[in-house]
Amino acid sequence: MSVVSTKTGLALQIYAKTIAAVERKNVFKELCTVQTIMSGFSHRFNVMGTGIDTDVSSFALGSNPAETQLSVNKRDITVDRTLTSRKKIDNWEKKAANFDMVSAAVDQNATSMAIKIDKLVVAELNTAMGEAQLLAEDGSGKVVQDSAGEVTDTVIGTGTTAEAKGDALLEAMFAAGSVLEGKDQVGKQRYFVTSPTMYDKLVLSKKGVNADYNSGANGSIAEGNVLTIDGVQILKSNNLDTAPSNISAGTTLAGWFFTEDVIGITELIGLNTTEWEEKKEKCYYTDVEYAAGFGVLNPASLVAITY
């Protein structure tokens, strides 16, 4: 068992274990653009557009080339009220001596915070689905970022076998990649986050894991995983909303296909842990706190896969 001899040592162990546990339990935060600030309440994210052919002009002898403004806009994300998860630990002195006795409370605190962060990101992904095109701030009308996309394949839900459903989901992922390519959303690592149930359908798709379709190992039924499809990293989460308000009516969400520049997070300092004694109750409390704001940056790099 892990033995802690001082309260300072205990605080350090709780902090280290909380950070590790949140990172292990959390899925979505690492798939966002995160800016950590040490003071203040907001951060301004520049949202850059892409070049267009009308920016190119023929050079005329004796004159300067035509000048065009940089295609850019901005989004400000403000830190919201601090999120807090608190656990009460009775008989602290006895339990603190053996850190393993406190570990369950720390794990539960960290898991609660990780789930909350995931759900806040998921809510912003739904918001991004409803965002209009972001235009250049110079008033030129140039589109800096396009709106989000949606790919629907009913076979994901109606397929007669799990393999057929997995094949349909795989094909929908290729279609989602084409949507991003059509908007020049290239160069960023792409992610697909789905539910554990849908993830298993992908594992059972022979196209996903069969060596005839993949060069080298790409997961297996034996391991119960599939790693990448079309260069897209595949992850699973229990925190998806299968009926978000901004997808097509009557459809069900199979998963989010996106890059890290879709959602931005402004975090103040980062995760923090505190512990203190409540003498009247003869116990200690341990908190994990996170002050951050969540917002949409680039909806063009988001596709909802539905069925």
BALOBA-1460 file (C-alpha; in Angstrom, 3 decimals):
// residues 307
<rec num="1" residu="m" x="0.000" y="0.000" z="0.000"/>
<rec num="2" residu="s" x="1.148" y="3.572" z="-0.668"/>
<rec num="3" residu="v" x="2.119" y="5.301" z="2.585"/>
<rec num="4" residu="v" x="1.983" y="9.097" z="2.983"/>
<rec num="5" residu="s" x="3.776" y="10.638" z="5.936"/>
<rec num="6" residu="t" x="2.873" y="14.344" z="5.519"/>
<rec num="7" residu="k" x="-0.132" y="16.347" z="4.420"/>
<rec num="8" residu="t" x="2.023" y="18.021" z="1.747"/>
<rec num="9" residu="g" x="2.983" y="14.631" z="0.370"/>
<rec num="10" residu="l" x="-0.651" y="13.590" z="0.415"/>
<rec num="11" residu="a" x="-1.733" y="16.728" z="-1.472"/>
<rec num="12" residu="l" x="0.886" y="16.105" z="-4.154"/>
<rec num="13" residu="q" x="-0.210" y="12.498" z="-4.567"/>
<rec num="14" residu="i" x="-3.867" y="13.498" z="-4.809"/>
<rec num="15" residu="y" x="-3.018" y="16.130" z="-7.447"/>
<rec num="16" residu="a" x="-0.903" y="13.745" z="-9.515"/>
<rec num="17" residu="k" x="-3.457" y="10.960" z="-9.331"/>
<rec num="18" residu="t" x="-6.331" y="13.314" z="-10.207"/>
<rec num="19" residu="i" x="-4.556" y="14.669" z="-13.295"/>
<rec num="20" residu="a" x="-3.700" y="11.145" z="-14.457"/>
<rec num="21" residu="a" x="-7.231" y="9.872" z="-13.829"/>
<rec num="22" residu="v" x="-8.932" y="12.767" z="-15.646"/>
<rec num="23" residu="e" x="-6.657" y="12.293" z="-18.668"/>
<rec num="24" residu="r" x="-7.362" y="8.559" z="-18.659"/>
<rec num="25" residu="k" x="-11.148" y="8.917" z="-18.367"/>
<rec num="26" residu="n" x="-11.589" y="11.937" z="-20.632"/>
<rec num="27" residu="v" x="-11.981" y="11.483" z="-24.399"/>
<rec num="28" residu="f" x="-12.884" y="14.815" z="-25.976"/>
<rec num="29" residu="k" x="-10.655" y="17.445" z="-24.349"/>
<rec num="30" residu="e" x="-7.513" y="16.277" z="-26.151"/>
<rec num="31" residu="l" x="-9.418" y="16.507" z="-29.443"/>
<rec num="32" residu="c" x="-9.940" y="20.270" z="-29.058"/>
<rec num="33" residu="t" x="-7.772" y="23.375" z="-29.398"/>
<rec num="34" residu="v" x="-6.902" y="24.254" z="-25.797"/>
<rec num="35" residu="q" x="-5.456" y="27.594" z="-24.695"/>
<rec num="36" residu="t" x="-4.336" y="27.861" z="-21.066"/>
<rec num="37" residu="i" x="-4.315" y="31.341" z="-19.555"/>
<rec num="38" residu="m" x="-2.801" y="32.271" z="-16.189"/>
<rec num="39" residu="s" x="-4.994" y="35.318" z="-15.572"/>
<rec num="40" residu="g" x="-8.007" y="37.068" z="-17.037"/>
<rec num="41" residu="f" x="-11.247" y="35.530" z="-18.254"/>
<rec num="42" residu="s" x="-11.079" y="35.055" z="-22.020"/>
<rec num="43" residu="h" x="-8.897" y="34.292" z="-25.011"/>
<rec num="44" residu="r" x="-9.254" y="35.376" z="-28.632"/>
<rec num="45" residu="f" x="-8.817" y="32.612" z="-31.203"/>
<rec num="46" residu="n" x="-7.977" y="33.659" z="-34.759"/>
<rec num="47" residu="v" x="-9.934" y="31.669" z="-37.332"/>
<rec num="48" residu="m" x="-8.121" y="31.585" z="-40.652"/>
<rec num="49" residu="g" x="-9.696" y="31.036" z="-44.041"/>
<rec num="50" residu="t" x="-8.129" y="29.485" z="-47.131"/>
<rec num="51" residu="g" x="-6.838" y="31.099" z="-50.299"/>
<rec num="52" residu="i" x="-9.141" y="31.447" z="-53.316"/>
<rec num="53" residu="d" x="-8.306" y="31.873" z="-56.981"/>
<rec num="54" residu="t" x="-9.843" y="35.353" z="-57.195"/>
<rec num="55" residu="d" x="-6.989" y="36.566" z="-54.968"/>
<rec num="56" residu="v" x="-4.682" y="35.954" z="-57.942"/>
<rec num="57" residu="s" x="-4.375" y="38.668" z="-60.583"/>
<rec num="58" residu="s" x="-2.314" y="39.100" z="-63.733"/>
<rec num="59" residu="f" x="0.710" y="41.341" z="-63.352"/>
<rec num="60" residu="a" x="0.457" y="44.447" z="-65.494"/>
<rec num="61" residu="l" x="3.654" y="46.193" z="-66.582"/>
<rec num="62" residu="g" x="4.187" y="49.420" z="-64.687"/>
<rec num="63" residu="s" x="1.607" y="48.718" z="-61.953"/>
<rec num="64" residu="n" x="1.552" y="46.955" z="-58.631"/>
<rec num="65" residu="p" x="-0.241" y="43.601" z="-58.185"/>
<rec num="66" residu="a" x="-3.775" y="43.855" z="-56.813"/>
<rec num="67" residu="e" x="-3.891" y="43.576" z="-53.033"/>
<rec num="68" residu="t" x="-6.401" y="41.456" z="-51.130"/>
<rec num="69" residu="q" x="-7.096" y="41.335" z="-47.415"/>
<rec num="70" residu="l" x="-6.180" y="38.335" z="-45.295"/>
<rec num="71" residu="s" x="-9.208" y="36.068" z="-44.968"/>
<rec num="72" residu="v" x="-9.588" y="35.909" z="-41.191"/>
<rec num="73" residu="n" x="-12.075" y="36.306" z="-38.383"/>
<rec num="74" residu="k" x="-11.964" y="35.690" z="-34.673"/>
<rec num="75" residu="r" x="-13.875" y="33.998" z="-31.913"/>
<rec num="76" residu="d" x="-13.643" y="34.928" z="-28.237"/>
<rec num="77" residu="i" x="-14.138" y="32.177" z="-25.662"/>
<rec num="78" residu="t" x="-14.748" y="33.287" z="-22.086"/>
<rec num="79" residu="v" x="-14.119" y="31.216" z="-18.979"/>
<rec num="80" residu="d" x="-17.337" y="30.116" z="-17.280"/>
<rec num="81" residu="r" x="-17.882" y="29.581" z="-13.567"/>
<rec num="82" residu="t" x="-15.523" y="27.041" z="-12.029"/>
<rec num="83" residu="l" x="-16.597" y="23.396" z="-12.222"/>
<rec num="84" residu="t" x="-16.147" y="21.540" z="-8.930"/>
<rec num="85" residu="s" x="-16.449" y="17.898" z="-7.898"/>
<rec num="86" residu="r" x="-16.224" y="17.317" z="-4.133"/>
<rec num="87" residu="k" x="-15.868" y="14.175" z="-2.035"/>
<rec num="88" residu="k" x="-16.224" y="13.870" z="1.715"/>
<rec num="89" residu="i" x="-13.795" y="11.493" z="3.446"/>
<rec num="90" residu="d" x="-14.488" y="10.448" z="7.034"/>
<rec num="91" residu="n" x="-11.750" y="9.371" z="9.434"/>
<rec num="92" residu="w" x="-9.194" y="11.182" z="7.318"/>
<rec num="93" residu="e" x="-6.189" y="10.595" z="9.538"/>
<rec num="94" residu="k" x="-6.639" y="6.840" z="9.396"/>
<rec num="95" residu="k" x="-7.266" y="6.780" z="5.664"/>
<rec num="96" residu="a" x="-4.560" y="9.298" z="4.756"/>
<rec num="97" residu="a" x="-1.823" y="7.122" z="6.222"/>
<rec num="98" residu="n" x="-2.546" y="4.579" z="3.507"/>
<rec num="99" residu="f" x="-3.169" y="6.508" z="0.306"/>
<rec num="100" residu="d" x="-4.906" y="3.562" z="-1.312"/>
<rec num="101" residu="m" x="-7.790" y="4.194" z="1.088"/>
<rec num="102" residu="v" x="-8.241" y="7.686" z="-0.397"/>
<rec num="103" residu="s" x="-7.692" y="6.548" z="-3.968"/>
<rec num="104" residu="a" x="-11.317" y="5.528" z="-4.569"/>
<rec num="105" residu="a" x="-12.552" y="9.012" z="-3.653"/>
<rec num="106" residu="v" x="-9.929" y="10.631" z="-5.896"/>
<rec num="107" residu="d" x="-10.864" y="8.334" z="-8.787"/>
<rec num="108" residu="q" x="-14.565" y="9.124" z="-8.414"/>
<rec num="109" residu="n" x="-13.848" y="12.873" z="-8.318"/>
<rec num="110" residu="a" x="-11.672" y="12.655" z="-11.415"/>
<rec num="111" residu="t" x="-14.196" y="10.515" z="-13.291"/>
<rec num="112" residu="s" x="-16.995" y="12.971" z="-12.517"/>
<rec num="113" residu="m" x="-14.914" y="15.870" z="-13.836"/>
<rec num="114" residu="a" x="-13.831" y="13.973" z="-16.967"/>
<rec num="115" residu="i" x="-17.451" y="13.116" z="-17.813"/>
<rec num="116" residu="k" x="-18.541" y="16.732" z="-17.266"/>
<rec num="117" residu="i" x="-15.813" y="18.048" z="-19.599"/>
<rec num="118" residu="d" x="-16.738" y="15.480" z="-22.245"/>
<rec num="119" residu="k" x="-20.406" y="16.432" z="-22.121"/>
<rec num="120" residu="l" x="-19.588" y="20.140" z="-22.434"/>
<rec num="121" residu="v" x="-17.520" y="19.457" z="-25.566"/>
<rec num="122" residu="v" x="-20.304" y="17.255" z="-26.981"/>
<rec num="123" residu="a" x="-22.787" y="20.092" z="-26.418"/>
<rec num="124" residu="e" x="-20.500" y="22.446" z="-28.368"/>
<rec num="125" residu="l" x="-20.267" y="19.947" z="-31.240"/>
<rec num="126" residu="n" x="-24.055" y="20.106" z="-31.477"/>
<rec num="127" residu="t" x="-23.863" y="23.909" z="-31.390"/>
<rec num="128" residu="a" x="-21.309" y="23.799" z="-34.218"/>
<rec num="129" residu="m" x="-23.797" y="21.868" z="-36.363"/>
<rec num="130" residu="g" x="-26.108" y="24.882" z="-36.251"/>
<rec num="131" residu="e" x="-23.451" y="27.552" z="-36.886"/>
<rec num="132" residu="a" x="-23.744" y="29.606" z="-40.066"/>
<rec num="133" residu="q" x="-20.805" y="30.311" z="-42.337"/>
<rec num="134" residu="l" x="-18.170" y="32.541" z="-40.729"/>
<rec num="135" residu="l" x="-17.423" y="35.486" z="-43.007"/>
<rec num="136" residu="a" x="-14.256" y="37.582" z="-43.211"/>
<rec num="137" residu="e" x="-14.239" y="40.472" z="-40.753"/>
<rec num="138" residu="d" x="-13.303" y="43.007" z="-43.467"/>
<rec num="139" residu="g" x="-16.862" y="42.963" z="-44.817"/>
<rec num="140" residu="s" x="-15.811" y="41.498" z="-48.161"/>
<rec num="141" residu="g" x="-18.258" y="38.603" z="-47.837"/>
<rec num="142" residu="k" x="-15.518" y="35.992" z="-48.231"/>
<rec num="143" residu="v" x="-16.248" y="32.749" z="-46.412"/>
<rec num="144" residu="v" x="-13.581" y="32.157" z="-43.748"/>
<rec num="145" residu="q" x="-15.081" y="28.891" z="-42.588"/>
<rec num="146" residu="d" x="-17.978" y="26.932" z="-44.019"/>
<rec num="147" residu="s" x="-20.783" y="25.327" z="-42.035"/>
<rec num="148" residu="a" x="-20.707" y="21.753" z="-40.696"/>
<rec num="149" residu="g" x="-21.795" y="18.717" z="-42.713"/>
<rec num="150" residu="e" x="-23.862" y="15.585" z="-42.211"/>
<rec num="151" residu="v" x="-23.666" y="12.121" z="-43.764"/>
<rec num="152" residu="t" x="-26.681" y="9.833" z="-43.361"/>
<rec num="153" residu="d" x="-26.794" y="6.091" z="-44.067"/>
<rec num="154" residu="t" x="-29.891" y="4.266" z="-42.842"/>
<rec num="155" residu="v" x="-28.177" y="0.858" z="-43.177"/>
<rec num="156" residu="i" x="-26.127" y="1.729" z="-40.077"/>
<rec num="157" residu="g" x="-29.360" y="1.177" z="-38.177"/>
<rec num="158" residu="t" x="-31.278" y="-1.238" z="-40.426"/>
<rec num="159" residu="g" x="-28.522" y="-3.618" z="-41.550"/>
<rec num="160" residu="t" x="-29.452" y="-7.267" z="-41.048"/>
<rec num="161" residu="t" x="-26.162" y="-8.136" z="-39.307"/>
<rec num="162" residu="a" x="-23.658" y="-6.336" z="-37.112"/>
<rec num="163" residu="e" x="-21.110" y="-6.720" z="-39.901"/>
<rec num="164" residu="a" x="-23.427" y="-5.043" z="-42.423"/>
<rec num="165" residu="k" x="-24.005" y="-2.157" z="-40.015"/>
<rec num="166" residu="g" x="-20.256" y="-1.862" z="-39.459"/>
<rec num="167" residu="d" x="-19.613" y="-1.840" z="-43.211"/>
<rec num="168" residu="a" x="-22.174" y="0.953" z="-43.645"/>
<rec num="169" residu="l" x="-20.599" y="2.974" z="-40.835"/>
<rec num="170" residu="l" x="-17.159" y="2.513" z="-42.379"/>
<rec num="171" residu="e" x="-18.433" y="3.723" z="-45.756"/>
<rec num="172" residu="a" x="-20.069" y="6.714" z="-44.057"/>
<rec num="173" residu="m" x="-16.689" y="7.636" z="-42.568"/>
<rec num="174" residu="f" x="-15.150" y="7.709" z="-46.049"/>
<rec num="175" residu="a" x="-18.036" y="9.916" z="-47.173"/>
<rec num="176" residu="a" x="-17.439" y="12.231" z="-44.197"/>
<rec num="177" residu="g" x="-13.788" y="12.505" z="-45.187"/>
<rec num="178" residu="s" x="-14.887" y="13.524" z="-48.671"/>
<rec num="179" residu="v" x="-17.077" y="16.256" z="-47.174"/>
<rec num="180" residu="l" x="-14.046" y="17.749" z="-45.413"/>
<rec num="181" residu="e" x="-11.901" y="17.432" z="-48.529"/>
<rec num="182" residu="g" x="-14.556" y="19.285" z="-50.520"/>
<rec num="183" residu="k" x="-14.246" y="22.230" z="-48.111"/>
<rec num="184" residu="d" x="-10.415" y="22.201" z="-48.194"/>
<rec num="185" residu="q" x="-10.335" y="21.057" z="-44.577"/>
<rec num="186" residu="v" x="-7.030" y="19.217" z="-44.902"/>
<rec num="187" residu="g" x="-3.804" y="18.779" z="-42.959"/>
<rec num="188" residu="k" x="-5.286" y="18.143" z="-39.513"/>
<rec num="189" residu="q" x="-5.566" y="14.800" z="-37.735"/>
<rec num="190" residu="r" x="-9.145" y="13.557" z="-37.994"/>
<rec num="191" residu="y" x="-11.079" y="11.768" z="-35.264"/>
<rec num="192" residu="f" x="-14.259" y="9.751" z="-35.147"/>
<rec num="193" residu="v" x="-15.901" y="9.332" z="-31.745"/>
<rec num="194" residu="t" x="-18.767" y="6.892" z="-31.485"/>
<rec num="195" residu="s" x="-20.588" y="4.874" z="-28.833"/>
<rec num="196" residu="p" x="-19.177" y="1.536" z="-27.599"/>
<rec num="197" residu="t" x="-22.063" y="-0.234" z="-29.365"/>
<rec num="198" residu="m" x="-21.278" y="1.373" z="-32.710"/>
<rec num="199" residu="y" x="-17.561" y="0.853" z="-32.162"/>
<rec num="200" residu="d" x="-18.182" y="-2.877" z="-31.853"/>
<rec num="201" residu="k" x="-19.979" y="-2.799" z="-35.202"/>
<rec num="202" residu="l" x="-16.799" y="-1.412" z="-36.767"/>
<rec num="203" residu="v" x="-14.746" y="-4.183" z="-35.166"/>
<rec num="204" residu="l" x="-17.070" y="-6.755" z="-36.735"/>
<rec num="205" residu="s" x="-16.735" y="-5.129" z="-40.157"/>
<rec num="206" residu="k" x="-14.251" y="-7.249" z="-42.099"/>
<rec num="207" residu="k" x="-13.209" y="-4.174" z="-44.055"/>
<rec num="208" residu="g" x="-12.079" y="-2.501" z="-40.853"/>
<rec num="209" residu="v" x="-9.751" y="-5.162" z="-39.486"/>
<rec num="210" residu="n" x="-9.233" y="-7.747" z="-42.262"/>
<rec num="211" residu="a" x="-5.661" y="-7.874" z="-43.597"/>
<rec num="212" residu="d" x="-7.032" y="-8.017" z="-47.145"/>
<rec num="213" residu="y" x="-8.199" y="-4.426" z="-46.697"/>
<rec num="214" residu="n" x="-5.388" y="-3.167" z="-44.443"/>
<rec num="215" residu="s" x="-1.619" y="-3.120" z="-44.661"/>
<rec num="216" residu="g" x="-0.426" y="-4.355" z="-41.272"/>
<rec num="217" residu="a" x="-2.450" y="-4.748" z="-38.088"/>
<rec num="218" residu="n" x="-5.403" y="-2.403" z="-37.710"/>
<rec num="219" residu="g" x="-7.035" y="-4.026" z="-34.702"/>
<rec num="220" residu="s" x="-8.781" y="-7.364" z="-34.489"/>
<rec num="221" residu="i" x="-11.832" y="-9.179" z="-33.210"/>
<rec num="222" residu="a" x="-9.514" y="-10.917" z="-30.726"/>
<rec num="223" residu="e" x="-8.371" y="-7.587" z="-29.293"/>
<rec num="224" residu="g" x="-11.815" y="-6.008" z="-29.707"/>
<rec num="225" residu="n" x="-10.529" y="-2.871" z="-31.366"/>
<rec num="226" residu="v" x="-10.082" y="-1.085" z="-34.669"/>
<rec num="227" residu="l" x="-7.458" y="1.646" z="-34.754"/>
<rec num="228" residu="t" x="-7.858" y="3.790" z="-37.857"/>
<rec num="229" residu="i" x="-9.979" y="4.021" z="-40.999"/>
<rec num="230" residu="d" x="-8.906" y="6.292" z="-43.858"/>
<rec num="231" residu="g" x="-6.279" y="7.791" z="-41.528"/>
<rec num="232" residu="v" x="-8.970" y="8.664" z="-38.969"/>
<rec num="233" residu="q" x="-8.335" y="7.789" z="-35.322"/>
<rec num="234" residu="i" x="-11.364" y="6.002" z="-33.858"/>
<rec num="235" residu="l" x="-12.418" y="6.493" z="-30.239"/>
<rec num="236" residu="k" x="-15.436" y="5.520" z="-28.173"/>
<rec num="237" residu="s" x="-17.346" y="7.350" z="-25.466"/>
<rec num="238" residu="n" x="-20.407" y="6.775" z="-23.307"/>
<rec num="239" residu="n" x="-21.086" y="10.517" z="-23.247"/>
<rec num="240" residu="l" x="-22.578" y="10.989" z="-26.726"/>
<rec num="241" residu="d" x="-26.075" y="12.355" z="-27.161"/>
<rec num="242" residu="t" x="-27.632" y="10.197" z="-29.883"/>
<rec num="243" residu="a" x="-30.370" y="12.758" z="-30.571"/>
<rec num="244" residu="p" x="-28.721" y="16.206" z="-30.600"/>
<rec num="245" residu="s" x="-31.008" y="19.020" z="-31.657"/>
<rec num="246" residu="n" x="-29.046" y="20.231" z="-34.695"/>
<rec num="247" residu="i" x="-28.858" y="17.033" z="-36.774"/>
<rec num="248" residu="s" x="-31.530" y="16.219" z="-39.356"/>
<rec num="249" residu="a" x="-34.954" y="15.523" z="-37.886"/>
<rec num="250" residu="g" x="-35.781" y="11.860" z="-37.484"/>
<rec num="251" residu="t" x="-32.172" y="10.682" z="-37.589"/>
<rec num="252" residu="t" x="-29.955" y="9.205" z="-34.876"/>
<rec num="253" residu="l" x="-26.334" y="10.165" z="-34.298"/>
<rec num="254" residu="a" x="-23.798" y="7.385" z="-34.921"/>
<rec num="255" residu="g" x="-20.796" y="9.556" z="-34.103"/>
<rec num="256" residu="w" x="-18.874" y="12.799" z="-34.575"/>
<rec num="257" residu="f" x="-16.243" y="13.073" z="-37.310"/>
<rec num="258" residu="f" x="-14.031" y="16.126" z="-36.767"/>
<rec num="259" residu="t" x="-10.613" y="17.729" z="-36.278"/>
<rec num="260" residu="e" x="-9.158" y="19.494" z="-33.255"/>
<rec num="261" residu="d" x="-9.847" y="22.979" z="-34.616"/>
<rec num="262" residu="v" x="-13.647" y="22.600" z="-34.442"/>
<rec num="263" residu="i" x="-13.933" y="23.324" z="-30.697"/>
<rec num="264" residu="g" x="-11.816" y="25.687" z="-28.635"/>
<rec num="265" residu="i" x="-11.295" y="25.629" z="-24.875"/>
<rec num="266" residu="t" x="-10.004" y="28.532" z="-22.805"/>
<rec num="267" residu="e" x="-8.868" y="27.141" z="-19.463"/>
<rec num="268" residu="l" x="-7.756" y="29.210" z="-16.493"/>
<rec num="269" residu="i" x="-4.562" y="27.622" z="-15.110"/>
<rec num="270" residu="g" x="-5.934" y="24.085" z="-15.574"/>
<rec num="271" residu="l" x="-7.094" y="21.363" z="-13.236"/>
<rec num="272" residu="n" x="-6.655" y="22.101" z="-9.549"/>
<rec num="273" residu="t" x="-7.135" y="20.035" z="-6.397"/>
<rec num="274" residu="t" x="-7.667" y="21.174" z="-2.812"/>
<rec num="275" residu="e" x="-8.143" y="19.375" z="0.500"/>
<rec num="276" residu="w" x="-9.253" y="20.785" z="3.838"/>
<rec num="277" residu="e" x="-10.470" y="19.723" z="7.249"/>
<rec num="278" residu="e" x="-14.003" y="20.304" z="8.443"/>
<rec num="279" residu="k" x="-13.568" y="20.148" z="12.212"/>
<rec num="280" residu="k" x="-17.259" y="20.303" z="13.100"/>
<rec num="281" residu="e" x="-17.966" y="17.232" z="10.977"/>
<rec num="282" residu="k" x="-14.653" y="15.561" z="11.885"/>
<rec num="283" residu="c" x="-13.849" y="14.850" z="8.264"/>
<rec num="284" residu="y" x="-11.912" y="16.143" z="5.278"/>
<rec num="285" residu="y" x="-13.073" y="17.252" z="1.863"/>
<rec num="286" residu="t" x="-11.182" y="16.885" z="-1.373"/>
<rec num="287" residu="d" x="-12.102" y="18.955" z="-4.446"/>
<rec num="288" residu="v" x="-11.109" y="18.849" z="-8.068"/>
<rec num="289" residu="e" x="-11.753" y="22.149" z="-9.853"/>
<rec num="290" residu="y" x="-11.640" y="23.238" z="-13.476"/>
<rec num="291" residu="a" x="-12.281" y="26.752" z="-14.745"/>
<rec num="292" residu="a" x="-12.780" y="26.860" z="-18.504"/>
<rec num="293" residu="g" x="-14.925" y="28.122" z="-21.344"/>
<rec num="294" residu="f" x="-15.958" y="26.092" z="-24.395"/>
<rec num="295" residu="g" x="-16.847" y="27.401" z="-27.832"/>
<rec num="296" residu="v" x="-17.020" y="26.749" z="-31.568"/>
<rec num="297" residu="l" x="-14.031" y="27.714" z="-33.736"/>
<rec num="298" residu="n" x="-14.337" y="25.991" z="-37.106"/>
<rec num="299" residu="p" x="-17.580" y="24.137" z="-37.884"/>
<rec num="300" residu="a" x="-16.367" y="23.346" z="-41.418"/>
<rec num="301" residu="s" x="-14.197" y="20.539" z="-40.035"/>
<rec num="302" residu="l" x="-17.168" y="18.760" z="-38.422"/>
<rec num="303" residu="v" x="-19.423" y="16.067" z="-39.897"/>
<rec num="304" residu="a" x="-22.213" y="14.315" z="-38.043"/>
<rec num="305" residu="i" x="-22.642" y="10.695" z="-39.158"/>
<rec num="306" residu="t" x="-26.290" y="9.718" z="-38.716"/>
<rec num="307" residu="y" x="-28.724" y="6.958" z="-39.616"/>
